[in-house]
Amino acid sequence: MQGPVKLYYNPQSRAAIVRWMLEEVGAEYTIMPIDFEAGDNRTPEFLAINPLGKIPALVLADGTVITEAPAIIAWLADAFPDAGLAPAKGSGEAGAYYRWLFFGGSCFEPALTEEMMRKGQPSLPKASIGWGAWSDVVALLERAVAPGPYLLGERFSAADVYIGAQLSWAGMFKAPGITDSEAIQNDVARVTDRDAYRRAMQG
Ligand SMILES: N[C@@H](CCC(=O)N[C@@H](CS)C(=O)NCC(=O)O)C(=O)O
């Protein structure tokens, strides 16, 4: 790693997951606060970093910009190998690891957003959307976390950070099937019972 990174951040956003990951790996970082009300994410300076006007965005010491929470998390796991949060490249375990990171970004997150935003409107057609249906996503995740202690078995990984943070949010948003699942609640309790999580959530 080539020096401190900058995290564009608001505590009430997906950037909180990245802060948790930064604490897990022990990275040196500077918080760049983004006040949505003040329009900090719509300034020309920020739009030059992420034209979507969205956080998290991580800017490396060499100026490289990384957006998309799972990409940032995967990069940090690789950049700080001593933290031991990514399996060996090309191993079977890495296959499962990437599965959960990508599932988190391309299935779990949009399914949760759709479920919370549709407000009584019919769901999008299950066969045509990449995540199928919310109830199927929850059932799959419940099965994945039930054996425990972690998604990869005995080993805590960056995939637990990403999926665990989203399961925790889904419970806070009272998304169907989350708070009444013992397996999911046990997983959330287990993966968030960490000093790095507590440090990150202190604000
Ligand atoms: N795909 C992005 C989603 C980022 C995102 O939606 N961020 C929200 C906050 S949680 C945001 O910045 N919204 C402000 C806006 O779009 O105006 C990721 O996974 O990092």
The ligand as a Tripos MOL2 file, in Angstrom:
@<TRIPOS>MOLECULE
LIG
   20    19     1     0     0
SMALL
NO_CHARGES

@<TRIPOS>ATOM
      1 N1        -23.5000    0.8120   -6.1050 N.3       1 LIG1
      2 C1        -23.0440    1.7250   -5.0880 C.3       1 LIG1
      3 C2        -24.2370    2.4010   -4.4360 C.3       1 LIG1
      4 C3        -23.8480    3.6830   -3.7560 C.3       1 LIG1
      5 C4        -25.0460    4.4700   -3.2730 C.2       1 LIG1
      6 O1        -26.1910    4.2430   -3.7020 O.2       1 LIG1
      7 N2        -24.8050    5.4400   -2.3910 N.am      1 LIG1
      8 C5        -25.8380    6.3080   -1.8860 C.3       1 LIG1
      9 C6        -25.7420    6.3640   -0.3510 C.3       1 LIG1
     10 S1        -25.9770    4.8050    0.4260 S.3       1 LIG1
     11 C7        -25.6050    7.7290   -2.3400 C.2       1 LIG1
     12 O2        -24.4830    8.1730   -2.3740 O.2       1 LIG1
     13 N3        -26.6930    8.4490   -2.6430 N.am      1 LIG1
     14 C8        -26.6370    9.8490   -2.8920 C.3       1 LIG1
     15 C9        -27.2360   10.2540   -4.2180 C.2       1 LIG1
     16 O3        -27.3160    9.4300   -5.1230 O.co2     1 LIG1
     17 O4        -27.5900   11.4110   -4.3290 O.co2     1 LIG1
     18 C10       -22.1930    0.9690   -4.0610 C.2       1 LIG1
     19 O5        -22.4090   -0.2270   -3.8610 O.co2     1 LIG1
     20 O6        -21.2680    1.5350   -3.5020 O.co2     1 LIG1
@<TRIPOS>BOND
     1     1     2 1
     2     2     3 1
     3     2    18 1
     4     3     4 1
     5     4     5 1
     6     5     6 2
     7     5     7 1
     8     7     8 1
     9     8     9 1
    10     8    11 1
    11     9    10 1
    12    11    12 2
    13    11    13 1
    14    13    14 1
    15    14    15 1
    16    15    16 2
    17    15    17 1
    18    18    19 2
    19    18    20 1
@<TRIPOS>SUBSTRUCTURE
     1 LIG1         1 GROUP 0 **** ****
